[in-house]
Amino acid sequence: DPTLSTYVLQHTWHMKGGSRIVGPEVPSDIAHLFVGDPFADRLPILIHPQVDPATVQRVVVELRYDDPDNHHEVRKAIELVGPTYATTTVTIPLIDTKRRDYTYQVSLIKTGGAAENQHAVTTDQLSIVVTEGGVYLDVAIALLGDLGQRGIDAVVVHLRSEPLDGAPVAVVSHLFDPGQLARVSKRLLLRADRPRV
């Protein structure tokens, strides 16, 4: 019947990892059908290697993303070879745009052949800073209340973390004076082989 020009369309995507994604049934009357991918968005993750090329030959970053509600998982291994380490961008395709947490684990292959395997980290940040022996943690410090009204001349905050092997204890400090900004961010270098405290 030439007057019936509508049809029902449903896509099924067979992923490389063996999973299958079934799209919804959608009515259509388009004569030319273009098939895209099932992804609604992508996470662009920047990997910043900040290691010493004299001691690190290769950096391997393993990314894992799981979306069990949509039967979608992503596994990627990114290998960066020295001595010239450059920032690399890796994308993780998303079906559920609200599910943005992923897990990464860094392995550093040293020049002598030994490996430094760091703990897995789950995050939604779009930037991974790779360091030798440690990981960076940005700490937000907010001062509540007005120092002048409380009769306080100043407040000093000291932050300290366990140092890397052979390194001295580093103390990161900030002085809050009356009338200055009551919110700052400080960066600490934490050991990769310890909990993030």
Buried (B, 14 or more C-beta within 10 A) or exposed (E): EEEEEEEEBEBEBEBEEEEEBEEEEEEEEEEEEEEEEBBEBEBEBEBBBEBEEEBBBBBBBBBBBBBEEBEBBBEBEBEBEBEEBEEBEBEBBBBEEEBBEBEBBBBBBBEEEEEBEBEEBEEEBEEBBBBBBBBBBEBEBEBEEEBEEEEBEEBEBEBEBEBBEEEEEEEBEBEBEBEEEBEBEBEBBBBBBEEEE
